[in-house]
């Protein structure tokens, strides 16, 4: 029986399969997730959102086993308890447009059974302050900008200090200052919570995550630290003055030079044409997923 905070905050997935008709969106996923921030990377259709929805008890697994916060989401009582202790921000959150910001969060807090009226309202106010929406608490949801709605969705996910926080593309629509505040908030939460962050914003993964999972066609193709992923790309990233031949990924930089990613099995560029440079996490991710051709 799990007793420690760390153990209770874990997610365990074994042989997870999720199918849509004959297509397998998830194809035998094995995972153990503990406290801290795990970044989830992958191309569109790789299975990231499906995995988060399974962990959030929004989708049932077609096969395999899932335990979230020490409980089995297949059981109704366990599923209710998981949802009470978890926060989930879907990729495209939907809201009741005629609610006020405060009223909507209060409604979510009621669903999560967050104490009596006074304690619940205190928690709503705290969540709004954390995402810098307290001054808009009386505004109708329909009058919020896209970035404000995204922050409202994040506030709903933060209600009750969840032990597990699942975030699907959370920084869409946020300006640079708001993204910095988001990173700071998530870093604080990750001290004692398990956070899974699915994103196409590689810089968010670099700034926040101590572990990276890369999915492709429903399978895990990399599981390690950002540094380990970058190390796999060393010696395979170049800059040169002219566009390279086909067979490599390249794009034009602001100074007119070209950044070149050389995949395994392809000859390196002529040393007279370019020089090797230190890869970024984005370079390493593109090499891992097999990007090809020029990016213009």
Long-range contacts (C-beta under 8 A, 24 or more apart in sequence): 2-70, 5-35, 5-163, 5-192, 6-34, 6-35, 7-70, 8-69, 8-70, 8-163, 9-34, 9-35, 9-69, 9-163, 9-164, 9-192, 9-193, 9-194, 10-34, 10-69, 10-70, 10-194, 11-55, 11-66, 11-67, 11-68, 11-69, 11-164, 11-194, 11-196, 12-65, 12-66, 12-67, 13-55, 13-64, 13-65, 13-66, 13-67, 14-64, 14-65, 14-66, 15-63, 15-64, 15-65, 16-51, 16-54, 16-61, 16-63, 16-64, 16-65, 16-66, 17-61, 17-62, 17-63, 17-64, 18-47, 18-50, 18-51, 18-54, 18-59, 18-61, 18-62, 18-218, 19-62, 24-218, 25-50, 25-218, 26-50, 26-51, 26-54, 26-61, 26-218, 27-217, 27-218, 27-219, 28-64, 28-218, 28-219, 29-64, 29-218, 29-219, 29-220, 30-220, 31-213, 31-220, 33-194, 33-196, 34-194, 35-190, 35-191, 35-192, 35-193, 35-194, 36-190, 36-194, 36-195, 36-210, 36-211, 37-186, 37-187, 37-190, 37-195, 37-196, 37-197, 37-208, 37-209, 37-210, 37-211, 38-194, 38-195, 38-196, 38-197, 38-209, 38-210, 38-211, 38-212, 38-213, 39-197, 39-198, 39-199, 39-204, 39-205, 39-208, 39-209, 39-211, 39-212, 39-213, 39-226, 40-196, 40-197, 40-198, 40-199, 40-213, 40-215, 41-198, 41-199, 41-200, 41-202, 41-205, 41-212, 41-213, 41-214, 41-215, 41-285, 42-214, 42-215, 42-216, 42-289, 43-216, 43-289, 46-215, 46-216, 46-217, 46-218, 47-215, 47-217, 47-218, 47-219, 48-168, 48-198, 48-215, 49-90, 49-91, 49-168, 49-198, 50-218, 51-198, 51-215, 52-88, 52-90, 52-166, 52-168, 52-196, 52-198, 53-90, 55-164, 55-166, 55-196, 56-86, 56-88, 56-166, 57-82, 57-83, 57-86, 58-88, 58-90, 68-164, 69-163, 69-164, 82-164, 83-112, 84-112, 84-113, 84-160, 85-160, 85-162, 85-163, 85-164, 86-162, 86-163, 86-164, 86-165, 86-166, 87-156, 87-157, 87-158, 87-159, 87-160, 87-162, 87-164, 87-165, 87-166, 88-157, 88-165, 88-166, 89-153, 89-154, 89-156, 89-157, 89-166, 89-167, 89-168, 89-170, 90-153, 90-168, 91-168, 91-169, 91-172, 91-198, 93-149, 93-150, 93-152, 93-153, 93-156, 95-141, 95-149, 95-152, 95-153, 96-141, 97-140, 97-141, 97-142, 98-140, 98-141, 98-142, 99-140, 99-141, 100-137, 100-138, 100-139, 100-140, 100-141, 101-128, 101-133, 101-136, 101-137, 101-138, 101-139, 101-140, 101-141, 101-144, 101-152, 102-128, 102-137, 102-138, 104-141, 104-152, 104-156, 105-152, 105-155, 105-156, 105-159, 108-156, 108-159, 109-159, 109-160, 112-159, 112-160, 114-159, 114-160, 123-159, 123-160, 124-159, 127-155, 127-156, 127-158, 127-159, 128-155, 130-155, 130-158, 130-185, 131-155, 131-158, 131-185, 132-178, 132-181, 145-173, 146-172, 146-173, 147-173, 147-174, 147-175, 147-178, 149-173, 150-174, 151-178, 154-182, 158-185, 158-189, 161-193, 162-193, 163-192, 163-193, 163-194, 164-193, 164-194, 164-195, 164-196, 165-189, 165-193, 165-194, 165-195, 165-196, 166-196, 167-195, 167-196, 167-197, 167-198, 167-199, 168-198, 169-198, 169-199, 169-200, 170-197, 170-199, 171-199, 171-201, 171-204, 179-204, 183-207, 183-208, 202-280, 202-281, 202-282, 202-285, 203-282, 205-281, 206-280, 206-281, 212-281, 214-285, 214-288, 214-289, 216-289, 221-288, 221-289, 222-288, 226-281, 229-281, 229-284, 229-285, 229-288, 230-279, 230-280, 230-281, 230-283, 230-284, 232-284, 232-287, 232-288, 233-261, 233-279, 233-283, 233-284, 233-287, 234-278, 234-279, 235-276, 236-261, 236-262, 236-263, 236-264, 236-268, 236-279, 236-287, 237-261, 237-262, 237-276, 237-277, 237-278, 237-279, 237-280, 237-283, 237-287, 238-262, 238-268, 238-269, 238-274, 238-275, 238-276, 238-277, 239-274, 239-275, 239-277, 240-269, 240-273, 240-274, 240-275, 241-273, 241-274, 242-273, 243-294, 244-269, 244-273, 244-274, 246-293, 247-292, 248-292, 249-286, 249-287, 249-291, 249-292, 249-293, 249-294, 249-295, 250-294, 250-295, 251-294, 251-295, 251-296, 252-296, 259-283, 261-286, 261-287, 261-291, 263-287, 263-290, 263-292
